[in-house]
Amino acid sequence: MTDLVEMMDDEVDRILFEWGFNYSGLSKQITEAALQALNDAGYAVVPREPTKEMIKDAENASRWRMWPEDSRAVYRAMIKAGEE
C-alpha cells in the first residue's frame, strides 16, 4: 500500500504544481484524505493480481481445498465484477 500512496502523492503533487500550487505536504494530505474517503465508503484498494499471501489466506479460509490457480481465478472474477 505504501507504493500506491507514494505514486498517488507524486501524481497529486505534479497536478498541484501544474496548477500553480506549491504547498509542502498538501499532496500527501489530499492522497490520505482520498484513501480515507474510500475506506469510509466501504471500499478497499487492492491490487489487480492477488499476492502470494492473499492466495494463501484464501486457501486457509476455504472449507474445501482450493488450488492457487482457483484462488486467483476467483479473485480476478471479483475484481472484474467490481470494475463493471
N, C-alpha and C positions, 0 to 999 in steps of 0.2 A: 504494500500500500504506500510505502514511503516513496517509491519511484513514481507512482501516479501523482502523489501530492507535489513532488518536485516538478514533474512535467507540467501539471496544471499551473503551478505557481509561475513557472517560466513563461508559459503562454499568456497568462493574465498580465504578467509584468511587461511583456512585449506589447500587448494591446494598449495597456495604460500609457506606456512610453509613446506609442504612435499617436495617442490622443492628447499628449502633452502633459500627462500626469507623471510626476516623478517623486512619489512619496515612499520612503523606505518602509518596507513591511506591509504596505497596503495590499499587494498581490497575494501574499500569504494569508492575510485576514479574509480576503474575498474567497480564496480557494477553500479555506477551512469552513467558512460560512456556507458555501455551496455544498460541500460534502455533508455538513451537519443538517442542512435543509433536506437533502436526500434521505439521510438516516431518519430524521424526524417524520418524514412522509412514509416511512416503512420500506424504503428501498435500500439495497445493498449494492455496493460497487464491487464487482467480481471480475476476474479475468475471463476472457472468452474461452480459453482452454483450461481445464482443471489441472491443478498442480498434483504432484505425486501424493502429497499429504491429503489433499481433498479426495483423491481416489481411494486412499487407504481408509479415510474416515467413512466414506460411502460404503465400502465393503464391510466395515465394522458395524455400521448402523443397520445394515440389511439383515432380515431374518433368514434369508437364503444366501447361499454363496454367490457372489457376483464376481465375474471376471473383470479385470481392469478395463477391457475394451467396452464391456457392457456399461460400466460406470461412466466412462467417457461419453458413450452414446446418449445415455440418459441426461447427462449434464448438458451436452450440446443441444439436445432437444429442448431443454428448459430455457437455455439462452435464446435459441431461435424463437421460441414462443413469446419470450419477453420482448423481442425486437419487433414483433408484428403488431 
